[in-house]
Amino acid sequence: MDADKEIWYRTGTAARQLATSPHKIRELAKAGLIESQMRRNGYIYIPARELERLASEGLPPMPANADLPEGTEDGSEQPDAPTRPRSRATQELYAEPSRQLVKKNEAVIGARLSVEQKRYKQEERDLDEAAAQRRAQARQAQMQQRWRDELIERVMLKVPPELFAATSDSVREFLDRVPPCSNVTAKVDEIIETARRPVERRRSQDRAAEQALGRLDPSVRENALRKMEARSAVENAVAHLPDHSGYPEMCAVAEAAVVQINAAVSHRNKIQSESAIGLFDLGWGATSAEVEEAQALARAALQALAVGVPNRQFRKVRDDAIAPVVERINRRRGEASRRSAIDQAVSNVSVRMIFSGGTSEVVADAKAKVRAALERLPASASAYEMSKAEDAVLEPITAAARRAREVLSAQVDKRLGVLQISFSSSMDRWNLRDQVTKRIRPAIFKELSEDPAMSDRKLERRIDQLVDECYEDFLTDE
């Protein structure tokens, strides 16, 4: 039968089944009188088949050199304890030992047991001391762990969650370098404060920047991109402060940055407003190209100005920049005005020549001379100077025209003086001749003015024609 599958019993159990003491079973096993096996744990085991054999055949007698337990001479039951195996060759005797040998053996066994007992007691004391030391070490380790946990918990309570991992690692490294359970709370607080300082500084910077950004120009706040640029500028200004700077200094720097931003915005708005030049600024006669040119010149000049210059200087720089365009427009407008004035003066020549009796050729010649005289005047000539030049040209022409009119009028009167009208009845009125003469005189005067070389015969036929026309009209009126 396989040993692993057999049932084995310890000496105490075997002794109860065989109604004997464990000591006797152990001694018989040590003497090799029964089948047994010493295990690594120091206990003796008896197979079940051996117990069956001993139960049927009986126990063998105790050997003479068997150890007797203290206080027993009959082999009473003792606690089952591990025993050392003995060599069967050295323990077998060939005869019963003498009483003297037995006593000596007993004395040796007693001394050995005393030594073993002392050794066991010493081992027990060593075990107790080791256990006490282990308990003390455990208590010390527990205290150290509680000490470390309390300090780590202090870190957890005082630092933001995002800083806990790094700060707790720093604290653990520090605790590994100091004696356990020492009072290092102040140093741990210093580590915590060092870790919190950048975060607290950042929070103060953000608070100062947010407070200052509330004073931004409305046009910047309403524009997401400009607002983001302004925030970046304010945060950069605050971030460049020294580490020891306090919250009031952060607020002051943030406010100064916002003031600069608002000034830059105001400056940009001024540039946009002042460079928005229209026809009203340049005057009538300006073209769209000239308006765009003036806007570009004004914008370039204004952008070169520093932020914060007064409005008066702003306006002066703009006016100086667009001065060439304005001068060109004014010059063109002056030329147009001068041409209009000349045209008006030339058109007035006809009116002035009406009373002088000038012919159309004389009027046309007078207009040409007046235009030439006025165009010779400088562009800066005033209206008075132009009127004076016009009079200088027209005076001799009108005088000559009046003289010619007088001569012509005399000729008309002379020719009309020979007008003969016949009356068909006595009922005709004698003043009809004067009325007809008065009626046809302007027509005759005009035709003689236009054709001074008209012959007398032609003039007479024309007069007869006009008299006949007017005579019929007068008869109708009568």
matplotlib code that plots the C-alpha trace (Angstrom):
import matplotlib.pyplot as plt

x = [0.0, 1.3, 2.5, 0.8, -2.5, -2.2, -3.6, -1.1, -1.7, 0.3, 1.6, -1.2, -4.0, -2.1, -1.8, -5.5, -6.4, -3.9, -4.9, -1.4, 0.6, 2.1, 5.5, 5.5, 4.5, 7.3, 9.9, 8.9, 9.1, 12.5, 13.7, 12.4, 10.1, 7.1, 6.8, 6.9, 8.0, 9.6, 8.3, 10.0, 7.9, 9.5, 6.4, 6.2, 3.5, 2.2, 0.5, -3.0, -1.9, 0.7, -2.0, -4.1, -1.2, -0.4, -4.0, -4.1, -0.6, -0.1, 2.7, 6.3, 8.0, 9.8, 13.5, 15.8, 17.4, 14.1, 13.8, 11.2, 9.4, 10.0, 7.7, 6.6, 7.8, 5.0, 5.0, 1.9, 0.7, 2.6, 1.9, 2.7, 5.8, 8.4, 11.4, 14.7, 15.1, 17.8, 19.9, 18.6, 22.1, 23.3, 20.2, 19.9, 21.1, 22.1, 21.2, 19.3, 21.3, 22.5, 20.8, 23.9, 23.9, 20.3, 20.8, 23.7, 21.7, 18.9, 21.3, 22.6, 19.0, 18.0, 21.0, 20.2, 16.6, 17.6, 19.8, 17.0, 14.6, 16.9, 17.5, 13.7, 13.2, 16.0, 14.4, 11.0, 12.5, 14.2, 10.9, 9.1, 11.7, 11.5, 7.8, 7.9, 10.4, 8.2, 5.3, 7.3, 8.5, 4.9, 3.8, 6.7, 5.9, 2.2, 3.2, 5.5, 2.8, 0.2, 2.8, 3.4, -0.4, -1.2, 1.4, 0.2, -3.4, -2.2, -0.9, -4.2, -6.1, -3.9, -3.0, -5.2, -6.0, -3.8, -0.8, -1.4, 0.6, 3.8, 3.6, 3.0, 6.0, 8.1, 6.9, 7.5, 11.1, 11.6, 10.1, 12.5, 15.4, 14.4, 14.1, 10.7, 7.9, 10.0, 8.2, 8.5, 5.1, 6.6, 8.9, 6.0, 4.0, 6.9, 6.9, 3.2, 3.5, 6.3, 4.1, 1.0, 2.8, 2.8, -0.9, -1.9, 0.2, -1.5, -4.9, -4.1, -2.8, -6.0, -8.2, -6.2, -6.4, -10.2, -10.8, -8.9, -10.5, -13.8, -12.7, -11.9, -13.3, -16.8, -15.7, -13.0, -15.3, -17.8, -15.1, -14.1, -10.7, -9.7, -10.9, -8.7, -5.7, -6.3, -6.5, -3.3, -1.6, -2.8, -1.9, 1.6, 2.1, 1.1, 3.2, 6.4, 6.2, 8.8, 7.8, 7.5, 5.0, 1.7, -1.9, -2.0, 1.0, -0.6, -3.8, -1.8, 0.1, -3.1, -4.9, -1.9, -2.0, -5.8, -5.2, -2.6, -5.0, -7.8, -5.5, -4.4, -8.0, -8.9, -5.9, -7.0, -10.6, -9.2, -7.2, -10.2, -12.4, -10.0, -9.0, -12.6, -12.4, -15.3, -16.4, -17.4, -13.8, -12.3, -15.0, -17.0, -15.2, -13.3, -13.3, -13.6, -10.0, -8.9, -11.0, -9.3, -5.9, -6.6, -7.8, -4.6, -2.4, -4.2, -4.1, -0.4, 0.4, -1.8, -0.5, 3.0, 1.8, 2.5, -0.4, -1.8, -1.1, -3.7, -6.6, -5.2, -2.0, -4.1, -6.1, -3.0, -1.2, -4.2, -4.7, -1.0, -1.2, -4.1, -3.0, -1.6, -4.8, -6.9, -4.6, -5.0, -8.8, -8.9, -6.7, -8.9, -12.0, -10.5, -9.8, -13.3, -14.7, -12.5, -13.7, -17.3, -16.7, -15.2, -18.1, -20.5, -18.7, -18.7, -22.4, -23.1, -21.4, -24.6, -26.7, -24.4, -24.2, -28.0, -28.2, -25.2, -26.8, -23.9, -24.5, -24.0, -20.5, -19.7, -21.1, -19.1, -15.9, -16.5, -17.0, -13.8, -11.8, -13.3, -12.5, -8.9, -8.5, -9.9, -7.8, -4.7, -5.4, -3.6, -5.5, -5.5, -7.3, -10.3, -13.8, -13.1, -10.0, -11.9, -14.7, -12.2, -10.6, -14.0, -14.9, -11.6, -12.3, -16.0, -15.9, -14.3, -16.4, -19.7, -18.7, -18.1, -21.3, -23.3, -21.8, -22.6, -26.1, -26.6, -25.4, -27.6, -30.6, -30.1, -30.0, -33.2, -35.0, -33.8, -35.0, -38.3, -38.9, -39.7, -42.4, -45.5, -48.9, -52.0, -55.4, -58.4, -61.1, -61.5, -62.1, -58.4, -56.7, -53.6, -51.7, -51.7, -48.4, -46.7, -48.1, -46.9, -43.5, -43.2, -44.3, -41.8, -38.8, -37.3, -37.5, -35.8, -33.2, -32.4, -32.1, -29.9, -27.8, -27.3, -26.8, -25.4, -24.7, -28.4, -29.3, -31.9, -34.1, -34.0, -34.7, -37.7, -39.1, -38.7, -40.4, -43.3, -43.7, -43.7, -46.1, -48.6, -48.4, -48.9, -51.5, -53.8, -53.3, -54.3, -57.4, -58.4, -58.0, -60.1]
y = [0.0, 3.4, 5.4, 8.6, 6.8, 5.0, 6.3, 7.4, 8.2, 10.1, 8.5, 9.9, 8.5, 5.2, 5.0, 5.5, 2.8, 0.4, 1.4, 2.4, 5.6, 7.8, 7.6, 3.8, 4.0, 6.5, 4.4, 1.3, 3.3, 4.7, 1.1, 0.0, -2.6, -1.2, 0.3, 4.1, 7.2, 10.4, 13.4, 16.7, 18.3, 16.1, 13.9, 10.1, 8.6, 4.9, 3.4, 2.0, -1.6, -1.6, -0.6, -3.5, -5.9, -4.6, -4.8, -8.5, -9.6, -7.2, -4.7, -5.9, -5.4, -2.1, -2.2, -1.9, 1.3, 3.0, 6.5, 6.9, 10.2, 12.2, 11.2, 8.0, 4.5, 2.7, 4.6, 6.7, 8.9, 12.0, 14.8, 14.0, 15.9, 15.5, 13.3, 12.8, 9.5, 7.2, 4.6, 1.2, -0.3, 1.7, 1.2, -2.6, -4.5, -8.2, -8.6, -6.9, -3.8, -3.8, -1.6, 0.5, 1.1, 1.9, 4.5, 6.0, 6.1, 7.7, 10.3, 11.0, 11.2, 13.5, 15.8, 15.8, 16.6, 19.4, 20.9, 20.5, 22.1, 25.0, 25.3, 25.2, 27.9, 30.0, 29.6, 30.5, 33.6, 34.4, 33.8, 36.1, 38.8, 38.5, 38.7, 41.7, 43.3, 42.6, 44.1, 47.1, 47.4, 47.1, 49.8, 52.0, 51.3, 52.1, 55.3, 56.3, 55.5, 57.5, 60.4, 60.3, 59.9, 63.0, 65.1, 63.8, 64.6, 68.1, 68.5, 67.3, 69.8, 72.8, 72.4, 72.4, 68.9, 69.6, 70.1, 67.3, 64.6, 66.7, 68.2, 64.9, 63.4, 66.3, 65.8, 62.1, 62.6, 65.1, 62.7, 59.9, 62.1, 63.1, 61.0, 59.3, 61.0, 64.2, 67.6, 68.7, 70.4, 73.8, 72.5, 70.6, 73.9, 75.6, 73.0, 73.4, 77.2, 76.9, 74.6, 76.9, 80.1, 79.9, 78.9, 81.7, 84.1, 83.0, 83.4, 86.9, 87.7, 86.4, 88.3, 91.6, 91.1, 90.4, 93.4, 95.7, 94.2, 95.4, 98.9, 98.1, 100.3, 99.0, 98.5, 96.1, 94.2, 93.6, 92.3, 88.8, 88.8, 92.3, 91.3, 88.2, 90.2, 92.7, 89.9, 88.5, 91.9, 92.5, 89.0, 89.3, 92.7, 91.2, 88.0, 90.0, 91.4, 90.1, 87.1, 89.2, 91.6, 91.8, 92.0, 95.9, 96.0, 93.5, 95.6, 98.8, 97.1, 95.6, 99.0, 100.7, 98.0, 98.6, 102.4, 101.9, 99.6, 102.1, 104.9, 102.8, 102.0, 105.7, 106.6, 104.0, 105.3, 108.9, 107.8, 106.1, 109.1, 111.7, 109.7, 109.3, 112.3, 113.0, 115.5, 117.9, 118.1, 118.6, 120.9, 120.7, 119.6, 116.7, 113.4, 110.0, 109.2, 112.4, 111.5, 108.0, 109.7, 112.2, 109.3, 107.3, 110.3, 111.2, 107.6, 107.2, 110.5, 109.8, 106.3, 107.8, 109.8, 108.6, 107.5, 110.3, 113.3, 116.1, 116.5, 119.8, 118.2, 115.3, 117.7, 119.7, 116.6, 115.5, 118.9, 119.1, 115.6, 116.4, 119.9, 119.0, 117.4, 120.3, 122.8, 120.9, 120.8, 124.5, 125.4, 123.4, 124.9, 128.4, 127.8, 126.6, 129.6, 131.9, 130.3, 130.6, 134.3, 134.9, 133.1, 135.2, 138.4, 137.4, 136.6, 140.0, 141.8, 141.2, 142.9, 145.8, 146.2, 146.3, 150.0, 150.9, 149.6, 147.4, 144.9, 141.1, 141.3, 144.1, 142.1, 139.0, 141.0, 142.6, 139.2, 137.9, 140.9, 140.7, 137.0, 137.5, 140.4, 138.5, 135.3, 137.4, 138.4, 136.3, 133.5, 135.5, 138.5, 139.7, 140.3, 144.0, 143.6, 141.5, 144.0, 146.8, 144.9, 144.2, 147.9, 148.9, 146.7, 147.5, 151.3, 152.1, 149.4, 150.7, 154.3, 153.4, 151.5, 154.4, 156.7, 154.3, 154.0, 157.7, 158.0, 155.1, 156.6, 159.9, 158.0, 156.1, 159.3, 161.0, 158.2, 157.7, 161.5, 161.1, 158.5, 159.2, 157.8, 158.4, 158.7, 157.2, 159.2, 162.2, 160.0, 159.1, 160.6, 162.8, 161.3, 157.9, 158.8, 159.3, 156.0, 154.0, 155.6, 154.8, 151.2, 150.5, 152.5, 149.7, 147.2, 149.6, 150.5, 146.9, 146.1, 149.1, 148.1, 144.7, 146.0, 149.6, 149.5, 148.9, 150.9, 153.5, 151.6, 148.5, 150.5, 152.2, 148.8, 147.5, 150.6, 150.2, 146.6, 147.4, 150.4, 148.1, 145.6, 148.2, 150.1, 147.1, 146.6, 150.2, 150.0, 146.9, 148.7, 151.6]
z = [0.0, -0.8, 2.3, 1.1, 1.0, 4.4, 7.6, 10.2, 13.8, 16.3, 19.4, 21.6, 19.4, 19.0, 22.8, 23.3, 20.8, 22.4, 26.0, 26.9, 27.4, 24.7, 26.4, 26.0, 22.4, 21.8, 23.5, 21.6, 18.4, 19.4, 20.2, 16.8, 18.3, 16.4, 12.9, 13.0, 11.2, 12.5, 10.5, 9.9, 12.6, 15.2, 15.9, 15.6, 13.5, 13.6, 10.5, 10.9, 9.9, 12.7, 15.2, 14.0, 14.4, 17.9, 18.8, 17.8, 18.9, 21.9, 22.7, 23.0, 26.4, 27.1, 26.6, 29.6, 28.4, 27.8, 29.3, 32.0, 32.4, 35.6, 38.5, 36.8, 37.2, 35.5, 32.3, 32.9, 30.0, 29.2, 26.7, 23.1, 22.3, 19.6, 20.4, 18.7, 16.8, 18.1, 16.3, 16.8, 16.6, 19.7, 21.8, 21.6, 24.7, 24.8, 28.5, 31.2, 32.6, 36.2, 38.8, 39.1, 35.3, 35.4, 38.2, 36.4, 33.2, 35.2, 36.6, 33.1, 31.8, 34.6, 34.0, 30.3, 31.0, 33.3, 30.6, 28.1, 30.5, 31.0, 27.3, 26.7, 29.3, 27.8, 24.4, 25.9, 27.3, 24.0, 22.2, 24.7, 24.3, 20.5, 20.6, 22.9, 20.6, 17.6, 19.4, 20.3, 16.8, 15.5, 18.0, 16.8, 13.2, 13.9, 15.6, 12.7, 10.2, 12.1, 12.3, 8.6, 7.8, 9.9, 8.1, 4.7, 5.7, 6.7, 3.1, 1.7, 3.7, 2.9, -0.8, -3.9, -5.4, -8.4, -6.2, -3.7, -5.5, -6.0, -2.5, -0.7, -2.5, -1.3, 2.2, 2.1, 0.9, 3.8, 6.4, 5.2, 6.1, 9.6, 12.8, 13.0, 15.1, 15.4, 15.5, 11.9, 11.5, 11.0, 8.2, 6.6, 6.7, 5.0, 2.3, 1.9, 1.7, -0.9, -3.0, -2.6, -3.2, -7.1, -7.1, -4.6, -6.6, -9.8, -8.2, -7.0, -10.5, -12.1, -9.5, -10.1, -13.9, -13.8, -11.7, -14.0, -17.2, -15.9, -16.8, -20.4, -23.2, -24.2, -27.8, -26.6, -24.3, -27.1, -29.4, -28.4, -30.2, -28.8, -25.4, -25.5, -26.6, -23.8, -21.2, -22.5, -22.3, -18.7, -17.5, -19.0, -17.3, -13.9, -14.5, -14.9, -11.4, -8.8, -6.8, -3.6, -5.1, -3.2, -4.4, -4.3, -6.6, -9.0, -9.1, -9.8, -12.7, -14.1, -13.9, -15.7, -18.4, -18.9, -19.0, -21.8, -23.7, -23.4, -24.5, -27.5, -28.4, -28.1, -30.2, -32.8, -32.8, -33.2, -36.2, -37.7, -37.1, -38.3, -41.3, -42.4, -44.7, -47.0, -49.6, -46.8, -45.5, -49.0, -50.4, -53.6, -56.7, -54.9, -56.7, -55.1, -55.9, -54.1, -51.1, -50.9, -51.4, -48.5, -46.3, -46.9, -46.3, -43.1, -41.8, -42.5, -40.7, -37.7, -37.2, -36.7, -33.7, -30.2, -28.0, -25.9, -28.0, -27.6, -30.0, -31.3, -32.5, -33.9, -36.0, -37.1, -38.3, -40.2, -41.9, -42.8, -44.3, -46.5, -47.4, -50.8, -51.8, -50.5, -52.2, -55.5, -55.1, -54.2, -57.1, -59.5, -57.8, -58.2, -61.8, -62.3, -60.5, -62.5, -65.8, -64.6, -63.7, -67.1, -68.8, -66.8, -67.7, -71.3, -71.2, -69.6, -72.6, -74.6, -72.0, -71.7, -75.5, -75.9, -75.0, -77.0, -80.2, -81.2, -84.0, -83.5, -85.0, -82.6, -79.7, -80.7, -81.1, -77.7, -76.1, -77.6, -76.4, -72.9, -72.6, -73.7, -71.3, -68.4, -69.1, -69.1, -65.5, -62.8, -61.1, -57.8, -59.4, -57.4, -58.8, -58.7, -60.8, -63.3, -63.5, -64.0, -66.9, -68.4, -68.3, -69.8, -72.8, -73.2, -72.8, -76.2, -77.8, -76.4, -77.1, -80.8, -80.9, -79.5, -82.0, -84.8, -83.5, -83.5, -87.1, -88.1, -86.3, -88.1, -91.4, -90.6, -89.6, -92.8, -95.0, -93.1, -93.4, -97.1, -96.3, -98.5, -97.5, -99.7, -98.2, -100.0, -98.2, -96.1, -93.1, -92.8, -89.8, -90.4, -87.5, -89.3, -90.9, -87.5, -86.2, -89.1, -88.9, -85.3, -86.0, -88.8, -87.4, -85.2, -88.0, -90.5, -87.8, -87.2, -90.9, -91.5, -88.5, -90.0, -93.5, -93.4, -97.2, -98.1, -101.2, -101.3, -103.7, -101.6, -98.5, -100.2, -101.3, -97.7, -96.3, -98.7, -97.7, -94.0, -94.5, -96.3, -93.5, -90.8, -92.8, -93.0, -89.2, -88.5, -90.7, -88.9, -85.6, -86.8]

ax = plt.figure().add_subplot(projection="3d")
ax.plot(x, y, z, "-o")
ax.set_aspect("equal")
plt.show()
